[in-house]
């Protein structure tokens, strides 16, 4: 009896939490993966794809088999992803540091873009709030609140980037194991004994 009531309650609750219902909400959540563009595959960026290929050919060595080249390609893609995450973190920290320094100085007229990748076809957005860009010094309480808000947002963004970095490290480990497994059947120069 209790399990039936619980099951009905679970079904009722599940119907209430089905995600966004408006078109604007659906459009916003559809872009979640593009926030830093780290969820976008490397193949979408020709320069990064070429970099991963170059790294794969270097790791696999000359005359490598298709299996070895495929394993090396996985290592190359994961390594490029790791570099992308670290670059996004550096840009995010630099933008936050510059923004907080300008807020504390009370400078106006600064436009510091936050380190977020714009979705394809959209302009870069995410600068300092308008009330900080007005003439004269901002109110100290308002500036302190905006620094606090900015640091909270920075913390959330850094946590997201940490997840991407851990995932890239994990992919590198597994890809290196696969590459090492292909080494077991080959000689030092890449030729089979």
Secondary structure as the mmCIF struct_conf table of DSSP 4:
data_model
#
loop_
_struct_conf.conf_type_id
_struct_conf.id
_struct_conf.beg_label_comp_id
_struct_conf.beg_label_asym_id
_struct_conf.beg_label_seq_id
_struct_conf.end_label_comp_id
_struct_conf.end_label_asym_id
_struct_conf.end_label_seq_id
HELX_RH_AL_P HELX_RH_AL_P1 UNK A 2 UNK A 16
BEND BEND1 UNK A 18 UNK A 18
BEND BEND2 UNK A 22 UNK A 22
HELX_RH_AL_P HELX_RH_AL_P2 UNK A 23 UNK A 30
TURN_TY1_P TURN_TY1_P1 UNK A 31 UNK A 31
HELX_RH_3T_P HELX_RH_3T_P1 UNK A 32 UNK A 34
BEND BEND3 UNK A 35 UNK A 37
BEND BEND4 UNK A 39 UNK A 40
HELX_RH_3T_P HELX_RH_3T_P2 UNK A 42 UNK A 44
BEND BEND5 UNK A 45 UNK A 45
HELX_RH_AL_P HELX_RH_AL_P3 UNK A 46 UNK A 60
TURN_TY1_P TURN_TY1_P2 UNK A 62 UNK A 63
HELX_RH_AL_P HELX_RH_AL_P4 UNK A 66 UNK A 105
TURN_TY1_P TURN_TY1_P3 UNK A 106 UNK A 106
BEND BEND6 UNK A 109 UNK A 109
BEND BEND7 UNK A 115 UNK A 115
HELX_LH_PP_P HELX_LH_PP_P1 UNK A 117 UNK A 119
TURN_TY1_P TURN_TY1_P4 UNK A 120 UNK A 121
BEND BEND8 UNK A 122 UNK A 122
HELX_RH_3T_P HELX_RH_3T_P3 UNK A 130 UNK A 132
BEND BEND9 UNK A 133 UNK A 136
HELX_LH_PP_P HELX_LH_PP_P2 UNK A 137 UNK A 139
HELX_RH_AL_P HELX_RH_AL_P5 UNK A 140 UNK A 183
TURN_TY1_P TURN_TY1_P5 UNK A 184 UNK A 185
BEND BEND10 UNK A 186 UNK A 186
TURN_TY1_P TURN_TY1_P6 UNK A 188 UNK A 189
BEND BEND11 UNK A 190 UNK A 191
#
